[in-house]
Amino acid sequence: MDVETALTDVCDHQYPVAFATVVEECDEGVVEFANGERMPLPEILAVVDDEPEPFRSEDELAEFVTSLLPEDAVGRKGYDDRGSAATEWDETSF
């Protein structure tokens, strides 16, 4: 499951919420990466050295957890399914 689902399924609490509370209450969460690999939420949170400010919303917490994920967790690096941007060789003249 993605980060938001993992947090919603196991972390039902009021905001703002302290990082220590998230670590305690979300110990059963598991995040599934784009490549199918799974990582327990406690393992993801274990890389934090300095406790951050309390999270004001679920979105803020999800963004924080997503920022801790390994680089290969979110899919192909640099992939954009919206098409390519114009380049020096691909400029359109009106």
MOPAC internal coordinates of N, CA, C and O (Angstrom, degrees):
PM7 1SCF
backbone

  N    0.0000 0     0.00 0     0.00 0    0    0    0
  C    1.4391 1     0.00 0     0.00 0    1    0    0
  C    1.5177 1   109.67 1     0.00 0    2    1    0
  O    1.2310 1   120.27 1   -25.61 1    3    2    1
  N    1.3079 1   117.08 1   154.39 1    3    2    1
  C    1.4579 1   120.60 1  -178.87 1    5    3    2
  C    1.5302 1   110.12 1   -75.48 1    6    5    3
  O    1.2310 1   120.71 1    -4.57 1    7    6    5
  N    1.3184 1   116.26 1   175.43 1    7    6    5
  C    1.4627 1   121.39 1  -175.29 1    9    7    6
  C    1.5273 1   111.05 1   -60.18 1   10    9    7
  O    1.2310 1   120.25 1   132.37 1   11   10    9
  N    1.3331 1   117.13 1   -47.63 1   11   10    9
  C    1.4591 1   120.06 1  -177.48 1   13   11   10
  C    1.5267 1   111.50 1   -59.54 1   14   13   11
  O    1.2310 1   120.33 1   135.92 1   15   14   13
  N    1.3246 1   116.97 1   -44.08 1   15   14   13
  C    1.4601 1   121.33 1  -179.54 1   17   15   14
  C    1.5248 1   110.56 1   -66.25 1   18   17   15
  O    1.2310 1   120.34 1   137.34 1   19   18   17
  N    1.3188 1   116.95 1   -42.66 1   19   18   17
  C    1.4639 1   120.67 1   179.28 1   21   19   18
  C    1.5254 1   110.44 1   -60.39 1   22   21   19
  O    1.2310 1   120.36 1   138.30 1   23   22   21
  N    1.3165 1   116.92 1   -41.70 1   23   22   21
  C    1.4587 1   120.23 1  -179.78 1   25   23   22
  C    1.5215 1   111.73 1   -70.81 1   26   25   23
  O    1.2310 1   120.37 1   138.68 1   27   26   25
  N    1.3096 1   116.89 1   -41.32 1   27   26   25
  C    1.4708 1   121.21 1  -179.35 1   29   27   26
  C    1.5202 1   111.33 1   -66.04 1   30   29   27
  O    1.2310 1   120.35 1   138.27 1   31   30   29
  N    1.3235 1   116.93 1   -41.73 1   31   30   29
  C    1.4634 1   120.92 1  -177.07 1   33   31   30
  C    1.5236 1   113.76 1   -67.61 1   34   33   31
  O    1.2310 1   119.74 1   147.50 1   35   34   33
  N    1.3070 1   118.11 1   -32.50 1   35   34   33
  C    1.4742 1   119.62 1  -174.10 1   37   35   34
  C    1.5240 1   114.07 1  -119.45 1   38   37   35
  O    1.2310 1   119.65 1   171.83 1   39   38   37
  N    1.3039 1   118.27 1    -8.17 1   39   38   37
  C    1.4670 1   120.91 1  -175.02 1   41   39   38
  C    1.5270 1   110.83 1  -122.73 1   42   41   39
  O    1.2310 1   120.69 1  -105.65 1   43   42   41
  N    1.3003 1   116.29 1    74.35 1   43   42   41
  C    1.4514 1   120.59 1  -179.51 1   45   43   42
  C    1.5230 1   108.68 1   -96.38 1   46   45   43
  O    1.2310 1   120.31 1   -83.47 1   47   46   45
  N    1.3321 1   117.01 1    96.53 1   47   46   45
  C    1.4578 1   120.69 1  -179.16 1   49   47   46
  C    1.5212 1   110.45 1  -146.60 1   50   49   47
  O    1.2310 1   120.95 1    -8.05 1   51   50   49
  N    1.3055 1   115.79 1   171.95 1   51   50   49
  C    1.4570 1   122.75 1   179.88 1   53   51   50
  C    1.5273 1   110.03 1   -87.55 1   54   53   51
  O    1.2310 1   120.87 1   -30.88 1   55   54   53
  N    1.3277 1   115.93 1   149.12 1   55   54   53
  C    1.4623 1   121.79 1   176.29 1   57   55   54
  C    1.5085 1   108.63 1  -106.86 1   58   57   55
  O    1.2310 1   120.41 1   -33.38 1   59   58   57
  N    1.3263 1   116.83 1   146.62 1   59   58   57
  C    1.4629 1   128.37 1     4.00 1   61   59   58
  C    1.5270 1   111.41 1   -72.26 1   62   61   59
  O    1.2310 1   122.03 1   -25.27 1   63   62   61
  N    1.3475 1   113.71 1   154.73 1   63   62   61
  C    1.4537 1   120.37 1  -179.56 1   65   63   62
  C    1.5263 1   109.04 1  -134.79 1   66   65   63
  O    1.2310 1   121.27 1   -41.62 1   67   66   65
  N    1.3191 1   115.18 1   138.38 1   67   66   65
  C    1.4652 1   121.20 1  -179.53 1   69   67   66
  C    1.5246 1   110.42 1   -77.58 1   70   69   67
  O    1.2310 1   120.80 1   -27.78 1   71   70   69
  N    1.3231 1   116.07 1   152.22 1   71   70   69
  C    1.4563 1   122.02 1   178.57 1   73   71   70
  C    1.5295 1   110.94 1   -57.24 1   74   73   71
  O    1.2310 1   120.16 1   137.44 1   75   74   73
  N    1.3339 1   117.29 1   -42.56 1   75   74   73
  C    1.4646 1   121.15 1  -179.43 1   77   75   74
  C    1.5268 1   111.14 1   -60.14 1   78   77   75
  O    1.2310 1   120.12 1   143.52 1   79   78   77
  N    1.3147 1   117.38 1   -36.48 1   79   78   77
  C    1.4586 1   121.78 1   177.96 1   81   79   78
  C    1.5212 1   110.77 1   -66.74 1   82   81   79
  O    1.2310 1   120.66 1   139.10 1   83   82   81
  N    1.3200 1   116.35 1   -40.90 1   83   82   81
  C    1.4662 1   120.98 1   177.72 1   85   83   82
  C    1.5209 1   109.76 1   -61.88 1   86   85   83
  O    1.2310 1   120.31 1   135.33 1   87   86   85
  N    1.3114 1   117.02 1   -44.67 1   87   86   85
  C    1.4659 1   121.19 1   179.92 1   89   87   86
  C    1.5283 1   110.28 1   -60.61 1   90   89   87
  O    1.2310 1   120.22 1   137.54 1   91   90   89
  N    1.3268 1   117.19 1   -42.46 1   91   90   89
  C    1.4663 1   121.44 1  -179.25 1   93   91   90
  C    1.5252 1   112.26 1   -69.77 1   94   93   91
  O    1.2310 1   120.38 1   133.62 1   95   94   93
  N    1.3299 1   116.87 1   -46.38 1   95   94   93
  C    1.4620 1   120.90 1  -171.42 1   97   95   94
  C    1.5280 1   114.59 1   -85.43 1   98   97   95
  O    1.2310 1   119.96 1   161.73 1   99   98   97
  N    1.3029 1   117.69 1   -18.27 1   99   98   97
  C    1.4688 1   120.42 1  -174.52 1  101   99   98
  C    1.5207 1   112.08 1  -108.40 1  102  101   99
  O    1.2310 1   120.34 1  -151.75 1  103  102  101
  N    1.3062 1   116.95 1    28.25 1  103  102  101
  C    1.4609 1   120.50 1  -174.24 1  105  103  102
  C    1.5223 1   113.84 1   -73.01 1  106  105  103
  O    1.2310 1   119.60 1   171.68 1  107  106  105
  N    1.3324 1   118.36 1    -8.32 1  107  106  105
  C    1.4608 1   120.39 1   179.37 1  109  107  106
  C    1.5288 1   112.69 1  -102.74 1  110  109  107
  O    1.2310 1   119.98 1   178.79 1  111  110  109
  N    1.3281 1   117.65 1    -1.21 1  111  110  109
  C    1.4592 1   120.77 1  -178.32 1  113  111  110
  C    1.5101 1   112.92 1   -71.72 1  114  113  111
  O    1.2310 1   121.00 1   -34.55 1  115  114  113
  N    1.3316 1   115.69 1   145.45 1  115  114  113
  C    1.4591 1   122.57 1   177.13 1  117  115  114
  C    1.5206 1   107.50 1  -134.58 1  118  117  115
  O    1.2310 1   120.86 1   -47.91 1  119  118  117
  N    1.3338 1   115.95 1   132.09 1  119  118  117
  C    1.4574 1   121.36 1   179.08 1  121  119  118
  C    1.5183 1   108.43 1  -106.79 1  122  121  119
  O    1.2310 1   120.72 1   -48.20 1  123  122  121
  N    1.3285 1   116.24 1   131.80 1  123  122  121
  C    1.4646 1   121.09 1   176.46 1  125  123  122
  C    1.5239 1   108.38 1  -102.34 1  126  125  123
  O    1.2310 1   121.07 1   -52.42 1  127  126  125
  N    1.3306 1   115.56 1   127.58 1  127  126  125
  C    1.4576 1   121.78 1  -178.40 1  129  127  126
  C    1.5233 1   110.89 1   -81.30 1  130  129  127
  O    1.2310 1   121.10 1   -11.64 1  131  130  129
  N    1.3157 1   115.50 1   168.36 1  131  130  129
  C    1.4629 1   121.42 1   179.36 1  133  131  130
  C    1.5276 1   111.85 1   -59.60 1  134  133  131
  O    1.2310 1   120.27 1   150.26 1  135  134  133
  N    1.3331 1   117.09 1   -29.74 1  135  134  133
  C    1.4635 1   120.79 1  -179.11 1  137  135  134
  C    1.5341 1   112.98 1   -86.10 1  138  137  135
  O    1.2310 1   119.96 1  -175.66 1  139  138  137
  N    1.3441 1   117.69 1     4.34 1  139  138  137
  C    1.4529 1   122.13 1   179.08 1  141  139  138
  C    1.5183 1   114.57 1    93.00 1  142  141  139
  O    1.2310 1   119.81 1   166.91 1  143  142  141
  N    1.3160 1   117.96 1   -13.09 1  143  142  141
  C    1.4611 1   121.49 1   177.74 1  145  143  142
  C    1.5225 1   109.09 1   -67.16 1  146  145  143
  O    1.2310 1   120.84 1   -31.76 1  147  146  145
  N    1.3268 1   115.99 1   148.24 1  147  146  145
  C    1.4627 1   121.42 1   179.97 1  149  147  146
  C    1.5193 1   109.45 1  -120.11 1  150  149  147
  O    1.2310 1   120.94 1   -34.23 1  151  150  149
  N    1.3371 1   115.82 1   145.77 1  151  150  149
  C    1.4662 1   120.43 1   178.73 1  153  151  150
  C    1.5328 1   108.52 1  -140.86 1  154  153  151
  O    1.2310 1   120.24 1   -50.89 1  155  154  153
  N    1.3304 1   117.16 1   129.11 1  155  154  153
  C    1.4661 1   120.08 1   177.37 1  157  155  154
  C    1.5322 1   110.90 1   -63.33 1  158  157  155
  O    1.2310 1   120.75 1   -38.59 1  159  158  157
  N    1.3133 1   116.16 1   141.41 1  159  158  157
  C    1.4566 1   121.20 1   179.82 1  161  159  158
  C    1.5267 1   112.76 1   -56.96 1  162  161  159
  O    1.2310 1   118.90 1   139.29 1  163  162  161
  N    1.3430 1   119.71 1   -40.71 1  163  162  161
  C    1.4600 1   119.16 1   177.39 1  165  163  162
  C    1.5359 1   112.97 1   -58.59 1  166  165  163
  O    1.2310 1   120.30 1   145.25 1  167  166  165
  N    1.3250 1   117.03 1   -34.75 1  167  166  165
  C    1.4687 1   120.60 1   178.07 1  169  167  166
  C    1.5286 1   111.02 1   -67.85 1  170  169  167
  O    1.2310 1   120.55 1   142.76 1  171  170  169
  N    1.3248 1   116.55 1   -37.24 1  171  170  169
  C    1.4712 1   121.17 1   177.95 1  173  171  170
  C    1.5213 1   109.54 1   -66.54 1  174  173  171
  O    1.2310 1   120.30 1   134.99 1  175  174  173
  N    1.3283 1   117.04 1   -45.01 1  175  174  173
  C    1.4658 1   121.66 1  -176.97 1  177  175  174
  C    1.5253 1   112.76 1   -72.62 1  178  177  175
  O    1.2310 1   119.94 1   160.72 1  179  178  177
  N    1.3293 1   117.72 1   -19.28 1  179  178  177
  C    1.4660 1   121.90 1  -176.96 1  181  179  178
  C    1.5236 1   113.36 1   -65.12 1  182  181  179
  O    1.2310 1   119.70 1   162.93 1  183  182  181
  N    1.3254 1   118.17 1   -17.07 1  183  182  181
  C    1.4672 1   120.32 1  -178.08 1  185  183  182
  C    1.5244 1   112.32 1   -79.32 1  186  185  183
  O    1.2310 1   119.68 1   172.37 1  187  186  185
  N    1.3252 1   118.21 1    -7.63 1  187  186  185
  C    1.4667 1   122.09 1  -177.29 1  189  187  186
  C    1.5179 1   109.62 1   -79.51 1  190  189  187
  O    1.2310 1   120.84 1   -57.35 1  191  190  189
  N    1.3412 1   116.00 1   122.65 1  191  190  189
  C    1.4654 1   121.31 1   178.91 1  193  191  190
  C    1.5295 1   111.62 1   -90.10 1  194  193  191
  O    1.2310 1   120.70 1   131.86 1  195  194  193
  N    1.3231 1   116.27 1   -48.14 1  195  194  193
  C    1.4580 1   121.62 1  -177.82 1  197  195  194
  C    1.5277 1   109.57 1  -106.89 1  198  197  195
  O    1.2310 1   120.97 1   -55.95 1  199  198  197
  N    1.3197 1   115.76 1   124.05 1  199  198  197
  C    1.4571 1   120.02 1  -177.73 1  201  199  198
  C    1.5317 1   110.34 1   -62.72 1  202  201  199
  O    1.2310 1   120.41 1   -54.10 1  203  202  201
  N    1.3382 1   116.82 1   125.90 1  203  202  201
  C    1.4599 1   120.10 1   179.73 1  205  203  202
  C    1.5268 1   111.44 1   -75.43 1  206  205  203
  O    1.2310 1   121.16 1    -9.34 1  207  206  205
  N    1.3174 1   115.39 1   170.66 1  207  206  205
  C    1.4627 1   121.84 1   174.76 1  209  207  206
  C    1.5274 1   108.45 1   -60.95 1  210  209  207
  O    1.2310 1   119.89 1   -23.04 1  211  210  209
  N    1.3361 1   117.82 1   156.96 1  211  210  209
  C    1.4659 1   119.57 1   177.02 1  213  211  210
  C    1.5339 1   111.20 1   -56.31 1  214  213  211
  O    1.2310 1   120.85 1   -34.19 1  215  214  213
  N    1.3055 1   115.98 1   145.81 1  215  214  213
  C    1.4644 1   121.76 1   179.60 1  217  215  214
  C    1.5222 1   108.44 1   -82.96 1  218  217  215
  O    1.2310 1   120.62 1   -47.97 1  219  218  217
  N    1.3325 1   116.41 1   132.03 1  219  218  217
  C    1.4647 1   121.48 1  -176.10 1  221  219  218
  C    1.5261 1   113.18 1   -87.86 1  222  221  219
  O    1.2310 1   120.42 1   163.52 1  223  222  221
  N    1.3281 1   116.80 1   -16.48 1  223  222  221
  C    1.4592 1   119.54 1  -178.73 1  225  223  222
  C    1.5259 1   109.97 1  -155.16 1  226  225  223
  O    1.2310 1   121.17 1   -13.74 1  227  226  225
  N    1.3249 1   115.37 1   166.26 1  227  226  225
  C    1.4626 1   120.36 1   177.42 1  229  227  226
  C    1.5239 1   110.36 1   -64.60 1  230  229  227
  O    1.2310 1   120.28 1   143.12 1  231  230  229
  N    1.3290 1   117.07 1   -36.88 1  231  230  229
  C    1.4683 1   120.56 1   178.22 1  233  231  230
  C    1.5238 1   111.73 1   -62.78 1  234  233  231
  O    1.2310 1   120.76 1   138.72 1  235  234  233
  N    1.3276 1   116.16 1   -41.28 1  235  234  233
  C    1.4635 1   120.42 1   178.76 1  237  235  234
  C    1.5262 1   111.03 1   -63.67 1  238  237  235
  O    1.2310 1   120.42 1   138.25 1  239  238  237
  N    1.3187 1   116.80 1   -41.75 1  239  238  237
  C    1.4681 1   121.17 1   177.26 1  241  239  238
  C    1.5178 1   110.95 1   -64.82 1  242  241  239
  O    1.2310 1   120.08 1   136.34 1  243  242  241
  N    1.3274 1   117.45 1   -43.66 1  243  242  241
  C    1.4662 1   121.30 1  -179.85 1  245  243  242
  C    1.5242 1   110.78 1   -63.09 1  246  245  243
  O    1.2310 1   119.83 1   138.86 1  247  246  245
  N    1.3268 1   117.93 1   -41.14 1  247  246  245
  C    1.4687 1   121.07 1   177.60 1  249  247  246
  C    1.5288 1   110.63 1   -62.72 1  250  249  247
  O    1.2310 1   120.47 1   139.07 1  251  250  249
  N    1.3331 1   116.71 1   -40.93 1  251  250  249
  C    1.4561 1   120.69 1   179.40 1  253  251  250
  C    1.5205 1   110.97 1   -63.08 1  254  253  251
  O    1.2310 1   120.53 1   132.16 1  255  254  253
  N    1.3283 1   116.59 1   -47.84 1  255  254  253
  C    1.4702 1   120.79 1  -179.61 1  257  255  254
  C    1.5230 1   109.79 1   -63.18 1  258  257  255
  O    1.2310 1   120.02 1   137.56 1  259  258  257
  N    1.3231 1   117.56 1   -42.44 1  259  258  257
  C    1.4708 1   120.99 1   178.66 1  261  259  258
  C    1.5223 1   110.86 1   -59.53 1  262  261  259
  O    1.2310 1   120.15 1   143.13 1  263  262  261
  N    1.3254 1   117.31 1   -36.87 1  263  262  261
  C    1.4681 1   120.46 1  -179.76 1  265  263  262
  C    1.5288 1   112.21 1   -67.36 1  266  265  263
  O    1.2310 1   120.06 1   162.15 1  267  266  265
  N    1.3233 1   117.49 1   -17.85 1  267  266  265
  C    1.4707 1   121.99 1  -179.91 1  269  267  266
  C    1.5229 1   113.37 1   -89.42 1  270  269  267
  O    1.2310 1   120.38 1   167.95 1  271  270  269
  N    1.3295 1   116.88 1   -12.05 1  271  270  269
  C    1.4605 1   120.28 1  -175.35 1  273  271  270
  C    1.5243 1   111.72 1   -68.12 1  274  273  271
  O    1.2310 1   120.33 1   -29.53 1  275  274  273
  N    1.3271 1   116.98 1   150.47 1  275  274  273
  C    1.4609 1   120.55 1   175.17 1  277  275  274
  C    1.5327 1   110.13 1   -60.72 1  278  277  275
  O    1.2310 1   120.63 1   -25.72 1  279  278  277
  N    1.3079 1   116.39 1   154.28 1  279  278  277
  C    1.4646 1   122.35 1  -175.98 1  281  279  278
  C    1.5262 1   112.80 1   -56.37 1  282  281  279
  O    1.2310 1   119.72 1   142.68 1  283  282  281
  N    1.3179 1   118.15 1   -37.32 1  283  282  281
  C    1.4617 1   120.44 1  -177.10 1  285  283  282
  C    1.5309 1   113.30 1   -82.77 1  286  285  283
  O    1.2310 1   119.70 1  -175.96 1  287  286  285
  N    1.3185 1   118.18 1     4.04 1  287  286  285
  C    1.4546 1   121.65 1  -177.06 1  289  287  286
  C    1.5229 1   114.13 1   -76.34 1  290  289  287
  O    1.2310 1   120.05 1   156.66 1  291  290  289
  N    1.3093 1   117.51 1   -23.34 1  291  290  289
  C    1.4621 1   120.29 1  -172.38 1  293  291  290
  C    1.5146 1   114.03 1  -102.61 1  294  293  291
  O    1.2310 1   119.20 1  -173.75 1  295  294  293
  N    1.2954 1   119.13 1     6.25 1  295  294  293
  C    1.4675 1   121.10 1   178.35 1  297  295  294
  C    1.5177 1   111.80 1   109.61 1  298  297  295
  O    1.2310 1   121.55 1    17.35 1  299  298  297
  N    1.3142 1   114.64 1  -162.65 1  299  298  297
  C    1.4627 1   119.55 1  -175.95 1  301  299  298
  C    1.5204 1   111.27 1   -68.98 1  302  301  299
  O    1.2310 1   121.02 1   -48.99 1  303  302  301
  N    1.3113 1   115.65 1   131.01 1  303  302  301
  C    1.4493 1   121.79 1  -179.92 1  305  303  302
  C    1.5220 1   109.95 1   -68.59 1  306  305  303
  O    1.2310 1   120.72 1   -50.09 1  307  306  305
  N    1.3300 1   116.23 1   129.91 1  307  306  305
  C    1.4528 1   121.22 1   177.25 1  309  307  306
  C    1.5187 1   114.27 1    78.99 1  310  309  307
  O    1.2310 1   119.67 1  -175.63 1  311  310  309
  N    1.3318 1   118.23 1     4.37 1  311  310  309
  C    1.4661 1   121.26 1  -178.39 1  313  311  310
  C    1.5221 1   109.89 1   -73.30 1  314  313  311
  O    1.2310 1   121.21 1   -43.76 1  315  314  313
  N    1.3200 1   115.30 1   136.24 1  315  314  313
  C    1.4539 1   121.16 1   178.58 1  317  315  314
  C    1.5190 1   107.96 1  -140.35 1  318  317  315
  O    1.2310 1   120.10 1   -65.43 1  319  318  317
  N    1.3162 1   117.41 1   114.57 1  319  318  317
  C    1.4595 1   119.99 1  -178.97 1  321  319  318
  C    1.5243 1   112.83 1   -89.12 1  322  321  319
  O    1.2310 1   120.37 1  -167.81 1  323  322  321
  N    1.3207 1   116.90 1    12.19 1  323  322  321
  C    1.4583 1   121.44 1  -178.85 1  325  323  322
  C    1.5196 1   112.74 1   -99.95 1  326  325  323
  O    1.2310 1   120.11 1  -172.10 1  327  326  325
  N    1.3026 1   117.40 1     7.90 1  327  326  325
  C    1.4639 1   120.44 1  -178.47 1  329  327  326
  C    1.5084 1   110.09 1    97.06 1  330  329  327
  O    1.2310 1   121.32 1    -8.49 1  331  330  329
  N    1.2962 1   115.09 1   171.51 1  331  330  329
  C    1.4537 1   118.88 1  -177.72 1  333  331  330
  C    1.5204 1   110.41 1   -95.64 1  334  333  331
  O    1.2310 1   121.65 1   -24.05 1  335  334  333
  N    1.2939 1   114.46 1   155.95 1  335  334  333
  C    1.4592 1   120.67 1   176.90 1  337  335  334
  C    1.5221 1   108.90 1   -81.19 1  338  337  335
  O    1.2310 1   121.06 1   -24.25 1  339  338  337
  N    1.3107 1   115.57 1   155.75 1  339  338  337
  C    1.4654 1   119.65 1   178.41 1  341  339  338
  C    1.5257 1   109.41 1   -64.39 1  342  341  339
  O    1.2310 1   120.75 1   -39.91 1  343  342  341
  N    1.2909 1   116.17 1   140.09 1  343  342  341
  C    1.4500 1   121.38 1   177.82 1  345  343  342
  C    1.5152 1   108.62 1  -119.42 1  346  345  343
  O    1.2310 1   121.11 1     0.39 1  347  346  345
  N    1.2992 1   115.47 1  -179.61 1  347  346  345
  C    1.4589 1   120.96 1   179.21 1  349  347  346
  C    1.5244 1   110.94 1   -56.94 1  350  349  347
  O    1.2310 1   120.29 1   145.51 1  351  350  349
  N    1.3311 1   117.05 1   -34.49 1  351  350  349
  C    1.4565 1   121.79 1  -176.85 1  353  351  350
  C    1.5251 1   113.45 1   -90.02 1  354  353  351
  O    1.2310 1   121.01 1   171.42 1  355  354  353
  N    1.3207 1   115.68 1    -8.58 1  355  354  353
  C    1.4462 1   120.04 1  -172.62 1  357  355  354
  C    1.5363 1   111.61 1  -121.18 1  358  357  355
  O    1.2310 1   120.13 1  -154.27 1  359  358  357
  N    1.2956 1   117.36 1    25.73 1  359  358  357
  C    1.4574 1   120.71 1  -177.20 1  361  359  358
  C    1.5215 1   110.30 1   -75.69 1  362  361  359
  O    1.2310 1   121.82 1   -36.71 1  363  362  361
  N    1.3195 1   114.12 1   143.29 1  363  362  361
  C    1.4515 1   121.14 1   179.20 1  365  363  362
  C    1.5207 1   108.53 1  -104.12 1  366  365  363
  O    1.2310 1   120.62 1   -44.34 1  367  366  365
  N    1.3050 1   116.43 1   135.66 1  367  366  365
  C    1.4685 1   121.06 1   178.83 1  369  367  366
  C    1.5178 1   108.17 1  -106.24 1  370  369  367
  O    1.2310 1   120.90 1   -43.41 1  371  370  369
  N    1.3170 1   115.88 1   136.59 1  371  370  369
  C    1.4604 1   119.52 1   179.18 1  373  371  370
  C    1.4828 1   110.80 1  -103.68 1  374  373  371
  O    1.2310 1   120.10 1   180.00 1  375  374  373

